[in-house]
Amino acid sequence: MTKHVFGDTAVLLGRSLRHITRSVDTVITTTITPIAMMLLFVYVFGGAIKSGSVSYVNYLLPGILLITVASGIAYTAFRLFLDMKSGIFERFQSMPIARSSVPWAHVLTSLVANLISLVVVVLVALLMGFRSGAGVAAWLAVAGILILFTLALTWLAVIPGLSAKTADGAGAFSYPLIFLPFVSSAFVPTDTMPGPVRAFAEHQPVTSIVNAIRDLFTQQPVGTDIWTALTWCLGLLIAAYALAMATYRRKIA
Amino acid sequence: MPTRPQAPAIQVQGLEKSYGKLRVLRGVEFGVARGSIFALLGSNGAGKTTVVRILSTLLKADAGTAGVNGFDVATQAADVRESISLTGQFAAVDEILSGRENLVLVARLRHLKGPGKIADDLLERFSLADAGARKVSTYSGGMRRRLDIAMSLIGNPPVIFLDEPTTGLDPQARLEVWQAVRELAGQGTTVLLTTQYLDEAEHLADRIAILHEGRIIVNGTLTELKQLLPPAKVEYVEKQPTLEDVFLALVGADSKDRNVGTNA
């Protein structure tokens, strides 16, 4: 059985990537929300926000990238939900394939789709004046953090995808994830927030991830933020993976 | 793939399954001979789909044993999956892919050589060659079901489960599915069919079992089942003209050829 894990995953990945290339609108709608927020914050609110020595678009982009991923993974849950609903999931499960290849194909598809969306958002940011002197190593580090973050949220998305009763329910879990960056250092520095809010903002995962990416973009020393960020991403990834696989095993008898 | 010709294609003993307090199966027993068509009849909610899901390794039974192609569904699930194909109640096809891509997908997942050729042959055989390149979302219900069954034939599994294969189909599409099922059995494939249409079982099945309140209450050939009732009596009943007769008499003979098949 397991000898086919990679082959079967590749075949199923090819299938769901076709879904993406044939519904380009899902990539567009994934990027519209973060791009609209970026326009709103840079050209409307940005003038009134003190972001220190960096330009506001440079300040804002890391948080926008996380919002892009959070809105993108809703589609992973949705696609998985459709597979469950249509019966094709059961067809795959009754076939002699490596069973873990079904969720893995969806997760890898999510990674590809989100990376495309992230590139689109970065290109728009460049048009809006985003500049970074970061070298190849720093960009690779940013990509690495974003990939880890995407994988963690995608495995999280697998859970509602497998267990939701309606399509709306499958996608709804991502709303709080999109909201989380607002109570973090993504849009404004945390030091103007009142005590309890500030305490939450400074200790939730988004702040450390945003700070780490921002430091990499602005060529500042990343300090402890990057380790906090990596710990959050890896911890979330492991927990989400374990929960998703447990849900999956329950679904397949 | 190892096969064990001495064993029956399907052997079920003392199968039990409950969903919470609801006891769906309460000791189901039956066997299916190789190369035969076996119909499992029952009303909605009788547990037909539960039996099929257990046999196709999608669900674990609470008690009892089930063997498919000589392999135990609980302990040799991988061997069972090598031996079977499942066509569920809803045509399990990928709407966004074309018909041909669906077939190629299954052929590749079954690790077969020449998936393109397999797909083209099946498209031809199921009269889908012209529609092969089109997205499945544009297919009619009958075409979808034909594609679904074609996908189940890939790799020639010795046992095929068809769970209510004609539910929701128009009479023409139903006949096409029946034809496909007969061809399968003709080639030696064992078919387990669930249905709530009595005439479907009557037309297709070598043996018929009725699942009622969690048990198989009868199991036999059509002739055997008919003998369970008192022999047919001859009665004389005055034949009243139907509205159809009246209609045809009034409208004339022109319409005569149109009433074929209206009783479906």
Chai-1 contact restraints between the chains, C-beta under 6 A:
chainA,res_idxA,chainB,res_idxB,connection_type,confidence,min_distance_angstrom,max_distance_angstrom,comment,restraint_id
A,M1,B,A78,contact,1.0,0.0,6.0,A-B,restraint_1
A,V11,B,R108,contact,1.0,0.0,6.0,A-B,restraint_2
A,V11,B,L109,contact,1.0,0.0,6.0,A-B,restraint_3
A,R15,B,L105,contact,1.0,0.0,6.0,A-B,restraint_4
A,H19,B,I96,contact,1.0,0.0,6.0,A-B,restraint_5
A,R22,B,I96,contact,1.0,0.0,6.0,A-B,restraint_6
A,G87,B,G88,contact,1.0,0.0,6.0,A-B,restraint_7
A,G87,B,F90,contact,1.0,0.0,6.0,A-B,restraint_8
A,G87,B,A92,contact,1.0,0.0,6.0,A-B,restraint_9
A,I88,B,A92,contact,1.0,0.0,6.0,A-B,restraint_10
A,I88,B,D94,contact,1.0,0.0,6.0,A-B,restraint_11
A,E90,B,L58,contact,1.0,0.0,6.0,A-B,restraint_12
A,E90,B,G88,contact,1.0,0.0,6.0,A-B,restraint_13
A,R91,B,A92,contact,1.0,0.0,6.0,A-B,restraint_14
A,Q93,B,L58,contact,1.0,0.0,6.0,A-B,restraint_15
A,S94,B,S56,contact,1.0,0.0,6.0,A-B,restraint_16
A,S94,B,L58,contact,1.0,0.0,6.0,A-B,restraint_17
A,S94,B,L86,contact,1.0,0.0,6.0,A-B,restraint_18
A,M95,B,L109,contact,1.0,0.0,6.0,A-B,restraint_19
A,P96,B,R81,contact,1.0,0.0,6.0,A-B,restraint_20
A,P96,B,E82,contact,1.0,0.0,6.0,A-B,restraint_21
A,I97,B,L109,contact,1.0,0.0,6.0,A-B,restraint_22
A,A253,B,L58,contact,1.0,0.0,6.0,A-B,restraint_23
A,A253,B,L59,contact,1.0,0.0,6.0,A-B,restraint_24
A,A253,B,K60,contact,1.0,0.0,6.0,A-B,restraint_25
